Amino acid sequence: MSANDLKSGELIRLSSRVSRIIAPNPSAMTGPGTNTYLVGDRDIAVIDPGPDDESHIQAIIDAIPVGARIRWVLVTHAHYDHSQAAVVLAERTGAKMLGPKPLQDHFEDSTFQPQHEVKHDEVLRLGECAIRAIHTPGHIGNHFCYLIEEDQLLLTGDHIMSGSTVVIVPPSGDMKDYLASLELLRSYPLRQLGPGHGDVMDNPLDVVQGIIDHRLRREEKVLKAMQQLRRATLDELTPVVYDDVPLAMHPIAQLSLLAHLIKLERESILRQIEDSWHL
Ligand SMILES: [Zn+2]
C-alpha cells in the first residue's frame, strides 16, 4: 500500500472482518491522522473512534452496512485524538463504550467514561470474531492493544506507530513498562500490526525488536551524555540526546527523555536533585 492510500475519510478494507477509516487530523504527532478501525460484520466494534470531528463521525456511521449496528465503541487509551468521538458516537448509535478509564492527569480525555472497563487478556466476543484486550502500559499507564484473533492482527493504538516513535508521557507513561509491554507482545500469535497512526505493518516481531533496539540506543545516548556532563537539567540534556531530532520536536521528545531519566533513576544509575540529574 502506498502513502497515497493514507487519505482521510475513505473506508479501506483490511480483511473480511476489519476495515479502517483515517480521521482528518494529520499532524507531526498523529502522522496521516488517527486510524479508526471497524471490526465485525453485523455487530460492529469501532476501535479508536478518533477526534470529535463531524465529517469523521459521519464517515464511520456511513460505513456501517444496512442491517448492521455499532455495538461497541472501544478505545485503546483516552487521548483526545483516539477517544474524543466515543461519547458522540455512543449517543447517536446507542453503542456501549468500552476501554480503560482515563486518569486524572491533564493529558487524558475525561469525556470518555467506559460502561465496561476492559481487563488484561479479556476476550470480547462479537459474533464470530474474538477481540482480546492486552494491557500495554508505557505510552501511558492505562493503554490497551486489541488482538483480532482470527486475523492475528494486533491493533496497537499508540503503543506502536508506523513511521515515528511513540512518546512516553510521564507520570503514568513509563519507559520500563513500555519495554516490558513490547516484550509481552512476543507471547501472542501476531501476523500484522494495525497502528493508531500510519499503515499496517508486517513482520510484527521484527518491528517490536526494532523499537526495543531504538529505545536502548537512546538510553545509551542519555548515559553517554551524563558521563560527560555529570550533572544536567532536562533542558540541557535534550539537545545533546536528541541532536538527530528536529528542534520543533524537542518539547515532545523531552517527555520521553524524562521517561528515560526516571527509568535510570529507578535502576539506581541516576539521581534527581531538584531540577538536575546526577550520575
Ligand atoms: Zn496517545
Boltz pocket constraint, residues with backbone or C-beta under 6 A from the ligand:
constraints:
  - pocket:
      binder: B
      contacts: [[A, 77], [A, 79], [A, 139], [A, 158]]
      max_distance: 6.0
